[in-house]
Amino acid sequence: MNEEQIRANFERVQRRIAAAARRSGRPAEAIRLVAVTKRVPVEWVRPLVACGVGDLGENYPQELWRKAEALADLGASVRWHLIGHLQSNKVKKTLPLVRLIHSVDSLKLLRTLDESAATLSDPPGVCLQVNTSGEVSKHGWAPQHVLDDAEAIAGCRAIPIVGLMTMAALGTTAETARPSFVRLRDLGEELRRRTGLPLAELSMGMSGDFEVAIEEGATLVRIGSALFEGVEP
Ligand SMILES: *Cc1c(COP(=O)(O)O)cnc(C)c1O
């Protein structure tokens, strides 16, 4: 029964993504769903992959390592995304396992990743996490600081820097989250001008606010709870 529930949840999310994409004047394919599987057992992840969801996100490196191993039989149909804080001592083990790190939250971490990436033939991409809501509990560059660091960011040439990521403040509704998303899009444009990097990706939007994020230009949405609603342990 859980498999049917997960498929139904996925199809509902997919329809909502497509409708929001239309409102933003883009095709549904312009938005990539990253299914956030944190705290979810791998038996619930398999039916999602069977639906064609290949991008999976975890926010703790150790949980990502564990799940990547448990789902290794799925091979290239799964691409792992790290969406939470990465400590420097976990960089070496994490880099080869992931296709995208959404949560690069400091210049120091970016430089560590850049050094490690230089030793890999096909390093993953990264997004720079910006704290657009100003909450002290959130990781990431302050908006002005990411612009101040433009030159240093552009100097990291081994690690592909593909975009920006943000989270709206805790407890915001979809509508009150909108200014965070607008802010991230504007910062992306300004940082693109200052660095010459393409920065095509905007990773923004979760279960409670992904439609608004898409309306404001999200290319990656990170969705967990909406995909696992009503699934029984
Ligand atoms: C948990 C998490 C999500 C998904 O949140 P839901 O509300 O369950 O969709 C997205 N992004 C990050 C960084 C997260 O930690």
Ligand as a Chemical Component Dictionary entry (heavy atoms), coordinates in Angstrom:
data_LIG
# 
_chem_comp.id                   LIG 
_chem_comp.type                 NON-POLYMER 
_chem_comp.pdbx_formal_charge   0 
_chem_comp.three_letter_code    LIG 
# 
loop_
_chem_comp_atom.comp_id 
_chem_comp_atom.atom_id 
_chem_comp_atom.alt_atom_id 
_chem_comp_atom.type_symbol 
_chem_comp_atom.charge 
_chem_comp_atom.model_Cartn_x 
_chem_comp_atom.model_Cartn_y 
_chem_comp_atom.model_Cartn_z 
_chem_comp_atom.pdbx_ordinal 
LIG C1 C1 C 0 14.586 18.635 5.077 1  
LIG C2 C2 C 0 15.067 19.556 4.060 2  
LIG C3 C3 C 0 14.299 19.810 2.917 3  
LIG C4 C4 C 0 12.934 19.168 2.660 4  
LIG O1 O1 O 0 11.999 19.644 3.563 5  
LIG P1 P1 P 0 10.449 19.227 3.451 6  
LIG O2 O2 O 0 9.756  20.306 4.147 7  
LIG O3 O3 O 0 10.349 17.900 4.141 8  
LIG O4 O4 O 0 10.113 19.134 2.023 9  
LIG C5 C5 C 0 14.803 20.686 1.975 10 
LIG N1 N1 N 0 15.994 21.293 2.141 11 
LIG C6 C6 C 0 16.766 21.083 3.228 12 
LIG C7 C7 C 0 18.059 21.789 3.341 13 
LIG C8 C8 C 0 16.324 20.213 4.229 14 
LIG O5 O5 O 0 17.081 20.009 5.302 15 
# 
loop_
_chem_comp_bond.comp_id 
_chem_comp_bond.atom_id_1 
_chem_comp_bond.atom_id_2 
_chem_comp_bond.value_order 
_chem_comp_bond.pdbx_ordinal 
LIG C1 C2 SING 1  
LIG C2 C3 SING 2  
LIG C2 C8 DOUB 3  
LIG C3 C4 SING 4  
LIG C3 C5 DOUB 5  
LIG C4 O1 SING 6  
LIG O1 P1 SING 7  
LIG P1 O2 DOUB 8  
LIG P1 O3 SING 9  
LIG P1 O4 SING 10 
LIG C5 N1 SING 11 
LIG N1 C6 DOUB 12 
LIG C6 C7 SING 13 
LIG C6 C8 SING 14 
LIG C8 O5 SING 15 
# 
